[in-house]
C-alpha cells in the first residue's frame, strides 16, 4: 500500500514539474530543490478594525535555498475594504493572485501585506518557478 501511494505521489510530482515549464533550479534528473512547503504563508489579526472588518497581516516566506518567482496563490479576488499594496500582491483573475508582480522571492526576504475583510483568506500556493 505504501509503495502504491509513493508511486502516485512520484507521478503527481513529475506531472506538476512538467506542467510548470523549465525550472532553472532543477537538477540533472529534473527534480526541483524546492517543495511547495518551502513557501510558507503566515497571517494574524492585527487588532485593527477597518470599516467594521478585522485587519490581517500576511507574510509569505521562502524557505528554499533557491529564489522562487511567478508565485501564484489562490485568493478569490482578494477582497479588502482597505487598499492592498499591489507591489506585494495583486489579483490576476477571480481566483488567483500574483506575488511581487512575479519577481523573485529570496530566502530571508518575506513578502508582507495587510488586508481587511470579514474572514481571513487561506492563500494556498498554486504554482511557482524555482530559480537557482
Steps between C-alpha positions, in 0.01 A plus 500: 500500500777745595688432176177557305452839667866589442465416130195724467674785680808463280287511185310802629825686572631413155184632335507818708861577417441431131197730494692794647745522214874500521630558851843656519552347843437140399779245522606265216211265577250787482435508876447839658694586817186671632168362618161664528546496878803731459265793432338567836200731544446636849231743599361646815241752605661840564234612747400791274147531364453669163144592401369239743726222366800349682841564345740214431878513451639244255859388457610265221847354559720289274690234696671352195867577427390604151292804414146442378324717246158511332343407832125456462273463803130426508331817625154518337540863397656612829207695639599774742343821630848655522748541217736205465853580382502388133881477510462215752198317357241562231213299353555368148147360468204406721693216666876565491739764632859566395765587758743787428390523134666163443844617612729277704441434867832426667551297815497736797311776314129440573215675321268685738160662454185583694134469407169543683206268443232310692704179517862413421599347165708181488732599210604145397788474252391421144836518322846652496816486294825405669806711412840379626 
